[in-house]
Amino acid sequence: MDTEASDAIIRIVDKPDDRPVFVCVWGGPYEVAQAIWKVKNTRTPDELERFLSKLRIYSIARQDNTLQWLLDNFPDLFIIVADNTYRGMFSYAPGSDASLNDIDWVYENIRRGHGILGMMYPENTTMVPSKSGVREGDTPSFLYLVSALRGLNDPNRPDQESWGGQFIQPDPAKNHWYDGPGPESVYKWRAEVQEDFARRADWMLP
């Protein structure tokens, strides 16, 4: 069941470019799994190995069964599974400084004085009325790459600290990475992340 997205993933990985292809999964990795399934069933084992070697997947939680299929069948496939780490983005994450991304911060840095686009930012992204503020729960998969661009981490080394968290590899025989310190490894960088967010929001000004 090919999709436009799964075809695009194959097309991008197939480009004559040795750089890895990072896929930030903010829902289930269905399209990634479909792309891999197609390559597995239409190409040689060596071609499949080359295809898999370029992929880097950062999955927020387990939002459909295709993630488990990938974990069960492709031990060499680079996969970060953030089952809990991403919660460090929430304004109400236990132990975090909520003043850096609560509703007052949203109004001061995003919604007010930042044009129409800023005004469109949701007043409550937490779905918990009493804890309004920034949630952005899936964003660590993107922040993992942003902090790499800033020189904080090597995105090929999930065991390093990053804005997207820090992870462990329970089985050295599998290139699969799971929650390490957890939410704290994300919210410890909240001041830097929110400073970057506010600076980007300034780009929305006319």
Secondary structure, 3 states (H helix, E strand, C coil): CCCHHHHHHHHHHCCCCCCCEEEEECCCCHHHHHHHHHHHHHCCHHHHHHHHHHEEEEEECCCCCHHHHHHHHCCCCEEEEECCHHHHHCCCCCCCCHHHCEHHHHHHHHHCCCHHHHHCCCCCCCCCHHHCECCCCCCHHHHHHHHHHCCCCCCCCCCCCCCCCCEECCCCCCCEEEECCCCHHHHCCHHHHHHHHHHHHHHHCC
